[in-house]
Amino acid sequence: MDVTTPPIAASDIAALDRMAGGRLSLRIIGASPDAPGSRGSTVGWQKTDEYLTLLKRLWSNDLPFDHEGRFYALHAAIVPAG
């Protein structure tokens, strides 16, 4: 289970970075090996990879974009400039 969706996370992290004067350091931890569906597979890491890819796209795109991935589907996703 995700803590939050990629667009909300990207927006919240961007706001924190602005408050920190651009000095925010972020640490991402993937799924636990004991999480449902991750035992004996790389599904947890694949989901983390897609999540991080979306965070990067949300931070670097000035225009809304659509994404249809294995774990996430976004329509007109954008993080407004703050």
N, C-alpha and C positions, 0 to 999 in steps of 0.2 A: 504494500500500500504506500502510495506517495504521501508525503507530508502536505504538499500543495501542487497545483498544476504548474507547468513550465511558464506560462505567461504571468501568473501571479508571482511566482518566485522571481522571475526576471525583473519585474517591476519593483518588487520589494527590495531586492538586492541592489538595483540601480539607485533607489532612493537612499538606502544606507550608505552607498558609496559616495553619493553627493554630500550627505551629512558629514562623512568622514574626510571630505576634501580630496576624494580620489585615492585614498590610501587603504581601502578595504581589501582584505585578503580573504579568500574564500576556500574552504575545504569541503570537498564533496566525498561522502562515503557511500559506496554501493550497497546493494542488498546483502543482508546477512546470509551466510551459507545455510542457516536454518529456516530462512523464510520460505513460505509455501511456494512450490514451483521452482525453487532454485537448486534443490539438492541434486547433485549429479549433472547439472547443466550450466550453461553460461547465460541463461535467460536474464538473471538479475543484472549481470554486467552489460548485456545488450540493451536492457531498458535504461540503465544509467547512461550508457553512451548516447542513446537517442535523446534523453533528457538534457544532457550537456550540449549536444549539437543544437537543440532547440534554444537553449539559453543563449548560446553564441549568436544564432541567427536573430533572435529577438533583440539582442543588444546592438547588432550591427546593421539591421535593416531600417531604413527610413520610411519604407512603405509597407503596408500590410501584406502578409503572405499566407498561403494555405499550405498545410502539411498533412499528409496522410501516411502515417508510419505504422509500424507493427504494434506499437504501444500507445501512441498519441495521435489524435486527429485535431488539427487546429484550422479554423476558418477565419480569414482576415485578421491574423494575429499581428500585434504590434505593441511595443512598449513606448508610450508617449514620451517625448523628450521632456525633461524636467528642468 
